Amino acid sequence: MIRRVYANQHDIITLDSDMFGSRKRISTGKKSDKRLIAWYEKNFDEAFKSLYNEKFKPQKEDSNDLTLRYYGAMVLDLTSENRREYVQATAVKMFDRVCNFKMSDNKLFGDMLLTDIKSIHIMRWQKECGYAYQTLSNHRSYLNLVLQTAMNDDIIRKNPIALVKLPPKVLVRKKRFFSEDEIRKLISVAKGQLKNYIQLCSFSGLRGSELVALRWDDIDFERGSIRVDSGIVSGHEDKTKSTNTRYVPMFKQAREALTKQRRKSGLREFVFINSRGDSYHGSATMNIAFKKLLKKHNLGDGTIHDLRRSFNTLLKQYGYPEDWILDVIGHMSKSVNREHYTGHLNVDMSKIGNIVL
């Protein structure tokens, strides 16, 4: 998020931020001096919100005059501490798209009064917005948050979205679980940095966002561990999905991949680097390269994230303790791990058969 304090051409202190979605530069009306600039830098959020509300969103005495856009921006801002920084930025963008949807009378959804929004408007938005199921569900969750809060505040009597079901979910691509032979094949045909990326993911279970955020000071070759404490999504670096720092043991295959990668990027900060020597904006670039590799060698469909699922399955197949696996993978829930990250387990039945009675 942009937070900038500067003196404009008339030497008036100006606040610059995209706190409410679109970027705004707001004059404070006060002459620049070091003391005032320091105060505004320290109290930026409070000062900017006050000036923004005064200039762009004047407070309304009657709650019946509140628009979806105005009230929603306020709700998302007040609940921002519940989200990571990049998630908050995404939430603001999603809600802005909802607000910019044109109703049948060409009126923007966001300009409608909260008290005028009915279930029919939700139905029209869902039918005409053109979003796929998951995208629609994500946008709808923030709209629901705003409308539910309005109901809790007694601004509206009912939450209109609660009466409207999501359309039926279209079947998505089945999760892929790569076998040991398939993983060997992938690593053998991949080249360069992509090869090291695939091999490290296959034997560490890191998320794509965590792989691109990995720095060399996270790698401890002596102790044989990888520290995982952040991820990069859409250019924003933040805590991991679980928000916890975890230490992943360095299997020999992961050590080999990291040793080779160090020859390529060891003089840089990040383990995996783009053509400019910087970190990637996110995991999409490597995922696209991975899909091209699968297609080129007729290896079916799949994503980098499927390698994480496959690693989880292999750990279980080889008898590692489940609680330990959850720590390595970075999962809090056993049920989520079983349902979404565990494929078919090929168990060696002869082991228990060899017990002497």
Order of alpha helices (4+ residues) and beta strands (2+ residues): beta-beta-beta-alpha-alpha-alpha-alpha-alpha-alpha-alpha-alpha-alpha-beta-beta-beta-beta-beta-alpha-alpha-alpha-alpha-alpha-alpha
